[in-house]
Amino acid sequence: MNTIHVIGLGAGDLDQLPLGVYKKLKQAANLYVRTNDHPVLKELAAEGVEFTSFDAVYEKHDTFAPVYAEIADTLVALAKEQSVIYAVPGHPLVAEQTVQNLIKAEEAGSCQLSIEGGHSFLDALFGALRIDPIEGFQLLDGTEMKSDHVNMTQHILIAQVYDSFSASEVKLTLMEKYPEDYPVTIVTAAGSADEVLRTVPLYELDRAAEVNNLTTVYVPPAKDQLDRLKEWQTFRSIVAQLRSPEGCPWDREQTHESLRPYLLEEAHELLQAIEEQDDAAIAEELGDVLLQVFLHAQIGQDNGYFQLEDVLSAVSSKMIRRHPHVFGDVEVDNADEVVANWQAIKAQEKPAVGSILDDQERFSSSLITSYNYQKKAAKVGFSWSDADGAWVKFQEELQEFQAELAKGSTDRQLDELGDLLFTLVNIARFYELSPEQAMVHANRKFQQRFRHVEKRVNEGTGNFSDYSLEQLDQFWNEAKAMARKED
């Protein structure tokens, strides 16, 4: 089996090429290069060195992956007949996918490799930008990067920004996190005589300068916390600071128990925003709910019991386990099968319970608890076959409640009122309506209409006692009519 000799051309011009590499390139009989577009190759060609490039392969494909695959496959095929020297820009093991493909082929026994380093373009970039990599840096592929990949506290180097389109894609990705006027530096031909650095605001990245395959985009660390507000770690550090000894006295005093009413309140405000289809409000209220999650996670960390990573691990592993049709080899035909699988997997994960009603109580809402109990009982057949039975039961409970109101004790009245409400919840279940949401809606409707009544009173005497119930009811009906017009 013949050897594929992979050589790095470095990041600069011929003067920066190691002498040994230069000699091998001059003496090469079968020299192949990934692309002609490199300063070293232009000078070697002027010296009479002959080589074959794979530039034509780029024109055959719309994306890079098949280009790199074809180049590697071609080299492996050539190596079956003769030894081959393959030259790539920079260092062969830095941002060079064709070499990674060749390494996989070697692992599979399809070829034999010899890899000789050249100066990486990173060396030239660090020098041109005057940055110390020990401070932390990321090297990202501009053709595949996502905003989730970006760590805003580090030096960001983005390669594969070779034209205005790729520069535009990089700009849009960065603007998911960075302010539009954040300074970025376009570095071209770093380390060579043609080296050019130009710093521009982020929004000008795709039209500020000509870019080519020797271009790298540099994004400096966002040292100001206000520039990192779209990063998860920033929010986590804010919550940690609030809970620190130097933070907020109120936040430091909070416990899981003390925060319970706030979580409920924020959840209901989010539900209201969703019902109103107010996207801006949904985003704001989701943030408030997220604050509660981070606060509870920080309390867990402060107490030494768990931290945010444990929360993420638990929910991520649960989602993977309970979606085998997405992350495994299970096949489903519809959403009903998804739910059935979910319930079956959940049943396997949960320990055996003494009653089917176990784990169904929700201390925060008696309505939800009632709904859960009845839903569980119905699954084993303890329910009417349709809503008619529930309506009959409602009439029965209503009469019993009225009778107790006439002559019963307070305890008996409370008992019968509970039975009546319980039956209403059952009716809601038959019609697939959430009693909790119904009450949220009713409370909100009352609030809006009563505020109109208050407004009308304040426009008059300003004193409720000056108005009869009939007059106040007229104001109420005005509010109802206004609501109908809006609907």
C-alpha positions in Angstrom: 0.0 0.0 0.0 1.5 3.3 -1.1 1.6 6.3 1.3 -0.3 9.6 1.0 2.1 12.2 2.3 0.2 15.2 3.6 2.1 18.5 3.8 1.0 21.8 5.3 1.7 24.9 3.2 1.5 27.2 6.2 -0.5 30.4 6.4 1.9 32.8 4.7 4.2 33.0 1.7 7.2 31.0 0.5 9.6 32.8 2.8 7.8 31.3 5.9 7.8 27.7 4.6 10.2 25.4 6.4 13.2 24.4 4.3 12.5 20.7 4.5 8.9 21.1 3.3 10.1 23.4 0.5 12.5 20.7 -0.7 9.8 18.0 -0.7 7.5 20.1 -2.7 10.2 21.0 -5.2 11.1 17.3 -5.7 7.5 15.9 -5.7 6.6 13.7 -8.7 3.0 13.4 -7.9 1.9 16.6 -6.1 -1.8 17.3 -5.5 -3.1 20.4 -3.8 -6.6 21.1 -2.4 -6.7 24.5 -4.0 -4.5 26.7 -6.2 -5.5 29.8 -4.2 -2.5 30.0 -1.8 0.5 32.4 -1.9 3.1 29.5 -1.6 1.7 27.7 -4.7 1.8 30.8 -6.8 5.5 31.2 -6.0 6.2 27.5 -6.5 4.5 27.6 -9.9 6.7 30.5 -10.9 9.7 28.3 -10.0 8.4 25.6 -12.3 6.9 23.2 -9.7 4.0 21.3 -11.3 1.0 20.2 -9.3 -2.7 19.2 -9.8 -5.4 21.0 -7.9 -8.9 19.9 -6.9 -10.5 23.3 -7.6 -12.7 21.7 -10.3 -14.3 19.5 -7.6 -15.6 22.6 -5.8 -17.6 23.5 -9.0 -19.3 20.2 -9.0 -21.0 20.4 -5.7 -23.2 23.0 -3.8 -21.9 22.2 -0.4 -18.4 21.5 1.1 -19.0 18.0 2.5 -19.2 16.2 -0.8 -16.3 18.2 -2.1 -14.1 17.0 0.8 -15.3 13.5 0.5 -14.5 13.3 -3.3 -11.0 14.7 -2.8 -10.3 12.1 -0.1 -11.7 9.3 -2.2 -9.7 10.4 -5.2 -6.4 10.5 -3.2 -7.1 7.0 -1.7 -7.7 5.7 -5.2 -4.5 7.3 -6.5 -2.5 5.9 -3.6 -3.3 2.3 -4.8 -1.1 3.0 -7.8 1.6 5.3 -6.5 2.8 7.4 -3.6 1.1 10.8 -3.5 2.0 14.1 -1.9 -1.0 16.1 -0.9 -0.5 19.8 0.1 -3.1 21.8 2.0 -3.2 25.4 3.4 -2.0 25.9 6.9 -1.4 22.9 9.1 -2.9 19.6 8.0 -4.6 19.0 11.3 -6.1 22.4 11.8 -9.5 23.1 10.1 -8.8 20.7 7.3 -11.7 18.3 6.7 -10.1 16.5 3.7 -7.3 15.3 6.1 -9.9 14.2 8.7 -11.6 12.1 5.9 -8.2 10.6 5.1 -7.6 9.7 8.7 -10.9 7.9 8.8 -9.9 6.0 5.7 -6.6 5.1 7.3 -8.5 3.8 10.4 -10.6 1.7 8.0 -7.4 0.2 6.4 -8.0 1.9 3.1 -4.8 4.0 3.0 -1.6 4.8 4.8 -0.8 8.4 5.8 2.3 10.5 6.6 1.4 13.9 8.0 3.9 16.7 8.2 3.0 19.9 9.9 3.2 23.4 8.5 2.6 26.6 10.3 -1.1 26.9 11.2 -3.0 30.0 10.3 -3.7 30.2 14.0 -0.1 31.2 14.7 -0.3 34.0 12.2 -3.7 35.1 13.5 -2.5 35.3 17.1 0.4 37.4 16.0 -1.6 39.7 13.8 -4.3 40.2 16.4 -1.9 40.4 19.3 -3.9 37.9 21.4 -2.8 35.3 23.9 -4.6 32.0 23.3 -4.2 31.1 27.0 -7.0 33.5 27.7 -9.3 31.1 25.9 -10.3 31.0 22.3 -12.7 29.2 20.0 -12.0 28.2 16.4 -15.4 27.9 14.5 -16.3 26.8 11.0 -18.3 29.7 9.4 -20.2 27.3 7.2 -21.6 25.3 10.1 -21.5 27.5 13.2 -24.6 28.1 15.4 -25.1 30.7 18.0 -25.1 28.0 20.7 -21.5 27.2 19.8 -20.3 30.7 20.7 -18.8 31.4 24.1 -18.9 35.2 24.3 -16.2 35.4 27.0 -13.5 34.0 24.7 -11.7 35.1 21.6 -13.7 33.8 18.7 -11.9 32.9 15.4 -14.2 32.0 12.5 -12.7 30.3 9.5 -14.3 29.4 6.2 -15.7 32.9 5.6 -14.8 32.9 1.9 -17.4 35.1 0.2 -20.1 37.7 1.0 -22.8 35.0 1.4 -20.9 33.1 4.0 -20.0 36.4 5.7 -23.7 37.2 5.8 -24.6 33.9 7.4 -21.9 34.4 10.0 -23.2 37.9 10.7 -26.7 36.8 11.2 -25.6 34.0 13.5 -23.5 36.3 15.6 -26.3 38.9 15.8 -28.4 36.3 17.6 -26.1 37.1 20.6 -24.0 40.2 20.0 -25.2 43.8 19.6 -25.4 44.8 15.9 -22.6 47.4 16.4 -20.3 45.0 18.1 -16.7 45.4 16.7 -15.4 42.5 14.6 -12.1 42.3 12.7 -11.7 40.9 9.2 -8.3 39.3 8.8 -7.1 38.4 5.4 -3.8 36.5 4.5 -2.5 36.7 8.1 1.2 36.3 8.3 1.9 37.1 4.6 3.0 40.2 2.8 -0.6 40.7 1.8 -1.9 40.7 5.4 -4.9 43.0 6.0 -6.8 43.7 9.2 -10.0 45.8 9.2 -12.3 46.3 12.2 -16.0 47.1 11.4 -19.3 47.0 13.3 -20.9 43.6 13.1 -23.8 44.7 10.8 -21.2 45.7 8.1 -19.4 42.3 8.1 -20.8 41.0 4.8 -20.3 44.3 2.9 -17.2 45.9 4.6 -14.4 44.2 2.7 -13.6 41.6 0.1 -13.3 38.1 1.6 -11.7 35.0 0.2 -10.4 31.6 1.4 -7.6 33.3 3.3 -10.1 35.3 5.4 -10.8 34.8 9.1 -13.3 36.8 11.2 -12.2 37.7 14.8 -14.7 38.5 17.5 -13.2 39.8 20.7 -14.4 38.7 24.1 -17.5 40.6 25.4 -16.1 41.8 28.7 -19.0 44.1 29.5 -21.9 42.0 31.1 -24.4 44.2 29.3 -23.0 42.9 25.9 -23.6 39.3 27.1 -27.3 39.5 28.1 -28.2 36.9 25.5 -25.9 34.2 26.9 -27.2 31.6 29.4 -24.1 31.9 31.6 -24.6 35.6 32.0 -28.1 35.1 33.5 -26.8 32.3 35.7 -24.0 34.6 37.0 -26.6 37.3 37.7 -28.7 35.0 39.8 -25.6 33.7 41.6 -24.6 37.3 42.4 -28.1 38.1 43.7 -27.8 35.2 46.1 -24.2 35.9 47.1 -23.2 37.6 50.4 -22.7 40.8 48.5 -26.0 40.4 46.6 -29.6 41.2 47.5 -30.9 40.6 51.0 -34.3 39.5 49.7 -32.9 37.0 47.3 -30.5 35.6 49.9 -33.4 34.9 52.2 -35.5 32.9 49.7 -36.0 29.2 50.0 -37.7 26.6 47.8 -40.8 27.0 50.0 -40.9 30.8 50.1 -40.7 31.0 46.3 -43.7 28.7 45.7 -46.3 31.5 45.3 -44.1 33.4 42.9 -43.7 30.4 40.6 -47.5 30.0 40.5 -48.0 33.7 39.9 -45.5 33.8 37.0 -46.9 30.7 35.5 -50.4 32.2 35.4 -49.1 35.4 33.9 -47.5 33.4 31.2 -50.7 31.6 30.5 -52.5 34.9 30.3 -49.9 36.2 27.7 -50.4 33.0 25.7 -54.1 33.3 25.7 -53.8 36.9 24.6 -51.4 35.8 21.8 -49.0 38.6 22.8 -45.6 37.5 21.7 -43.7 40.3 23.4 -45.5 39.5 26.7 -44.9 35.7 26.2 -41.2 36.4 25.9 -41.2 38.6 29.0 -43.2 36.1 31.1 -41.1 33.1 30.0 -38.2 35.1 31.4 -39.9 35.5 34.7 -40.7 31.7 34.8 -37.0 31.0 33.9 -35.9 33.3 36.7 -37.8 31.0 39.1 -36.1 27.9 37.7 -32.6 29.5 38.0 -33.3 30.7 41.5 -34.4 27.2 42.7 -31.3 25.8 41.0 -29.0 28.3 42.7 -30.6 27.6 46.1 -30.0 23.9 45.4 -26.3 24.7 44.6 -26.0 27.0 47.6 -27.3 24.2 49.9 -25.0 21.6 48.3 -27.8 19.3 47.1 -28.0 19.9 43.3 -27.2 22.5 40.7 -28.4 23.6 37.3 -26.4 20.9 35.5 -28.3 18.3 37.4 -31.6 19.8 36.3 -30.5 19.9 32.7 -29.2 16.3 32.9 -32.4 15.0 34.4 -34.7 16.6 31.9 -32.5 15.9 28.9 -32.1 12.2 29.7 -35.9 12.0 30.3 -36.7 13.5 26.9 -34.3 11.1 25.2 -35.7 8.1 27.0 -39.3 9.0 26.4 -38.9 9.8 22.7 -37.4 6.5 21.3 -39.1 7.3 18.0 -36.8 10.4 17.7 -33.6 9.3 19.5 -34.0 5.5 19.0 -35.3 3.0 16.5 -39.0 2.9 17.5 -41.5 3.8 14.8 -44.8 5.5 15.4 -47.6 6.5 13.1 -49.3 9.3 15.0 -49.4 11.4 18.1 -51.6 8.9 20.0 -48.9 6.2 19.7 -46.4 8.8 21.0 -48.5 9.4 24.1 -49.0 5.6 24.6 -45.2 5.1 24.4 -44.6 8.0 26.8 -47.0 6.6 29.4 -45.6 3.1 29.1 -42.0 4.3 29.6 -43.1 6.6 32.4 -44.8 3.6 34.2 -41.5 1.6 33.9 -39.5 4.5 35.4 -41.9 5.2 38.3 -41.8 3.0 41.4 -44.9 0.9 42.1 -47.6 2.9 44.0 -50.2 1.8 46.5 -53.0 3.7 44.7 -53.5 5.0 41.2 -54.2 8.4 42.8 -50.7 8.6 44.4 -48.6 11.5 43.0 -51.7 13.2 41.6 -52.2 15.8 44.3 -51.2 19.3 43.4 -51.0 21.4 46.6 -51.1 24.6 44.6 -54.5 23.9 43.0 -57.4 22.0 44.4 -59.0 22.2 40.9 -56.1 20.5 39.2 -56.0 17.9 42.0 -59.7 17.1 41.5 -59.2 16.9 37.7 -56.2 14.6 38.1 -58.1 12.3 40.5 -61.1 12.0 38.2 -59.0 11.4 35.1 -57.1 8.6 36.8 -60.2 7.0 38.1 -61.8 7.2 34.7 -58.9 5.3 33.1 -59.9 2.2 35.2 -63.6 2.6 34.4 -64.7 4.5 37.5 -66.7 7.1 35.6 -69.9 7.7 33.7 -69.8 6.7 30.0 -70.7 10.2 28.9 -71.4 13.7 30.3 -75.1 13.0 30.8 -74.4 11.1 34.1 -72.2 14.0 35.3 -75.0 16.5 34.6 -77.5 14.4 36.6 -75.1 14.2 39.4 -74.6 18.0 39.3 -78.3 18.6 39.7 -78.3 16.2 42.7 -75.4 17.9 44.3 -76.9 21.3 43.7 -80.1 20.3 45.5 -78.2 18.9 48.4 -76.1 22.1 48.7 -79.2 24.2 48.7 -80.8 22.1 51.4 -77.7 22.4 53.6 -77.7 26.2 53.0 -81.3 26.3 54.3 -80.8 24.3 57.5 -77.3 22.8 57.7 -74.2 23.6 59.7 -71.2 25.4 58.2 -69.2 22.1 58.0 -72.1 20.4 56.1 -72.4 23.4 53.8 -68.7 23.3 53.0 -68.9 19.6 52.4 -71.8 19.9 49.9 -70.2 22.9 48.2 -67.1 20.7 47.7 -69.2 18.0 46.2 -70.8 20.5 43.8 -67.5 21.9 42.7 -66.1 18.4 42.3 -69.0 17.5 40.0 -68.3 20.7 37.9 -64.7 19.6 37.5 -66.0 16.2 36.2 -68.2 17.9 33.7 -65.2 20.0 32.5 -63.3 16.8 32.1 -65.9 15.2 29.8 -65.7 18.3 27.5 -61.9 18.3 27.7 -61.9 21.7 29.3 -59.4 22.8 32.0 -61.2 24.0 35.1 -58.1 25.8 36.2 -57.9 27.7 33.0 -61.6 28.4 33.2 -61.2 30.0 36.6 -58.2 32.0 35.4 -60.3 33.3 32.5 -63.2 34.0 34.8 -61.1 35.9 37.3 -59.5 38.0 34.5 -62.9 38.7 32.9 -64.2 39.9 36.3 -61.1 42.1 36.8 -61.5 43.8 33.5 -65.2 44.4 33.8 -65.0 45.6 37.4 -62.2 48.0 36.5 -64.7 49.5 34.0 -67.2 49.9 36.8 -64.6 51.6 38.9 -63.8 53.9 36.0 -67.4 54.9 35.6 -67.8 55.5 39.3 -64.7 57.6 39.4 -65.9 59.6 36.4 -69.1 60.4 38.5 -69.1 61.0 42.2 -66.1 58.7 42.9 -68.1 57.0 45.7 -69.6 53.5 45.2 -72.2 54.2 48.0 -73.8 56.9 45.7 -74.8 54.3 43.2 -77.5 51.6 43.4 -76.8 48.0 42.4 -78.9 48.6 39.3 -76.7 51.5 38.2 -73.5 49.5 39.0 -75.0 46.6 37.0 -75.5 48.9 34.1 -71.8 49.8 34.1 -71.1 46.1 34.2 -73.2 45.5 31.1 -71.4 48.3 29.4 -68.2 46.5 30.0 -69.7 43.2 28.6 -70.9 45.0 25.5 -67.4 46.5 24.9 -65.8 43.1 25.3 -68.2 41.6 22.7 -67.2 44.3 20.2 -63.5 43.6 20.7 -64.1 39.9 20.2 
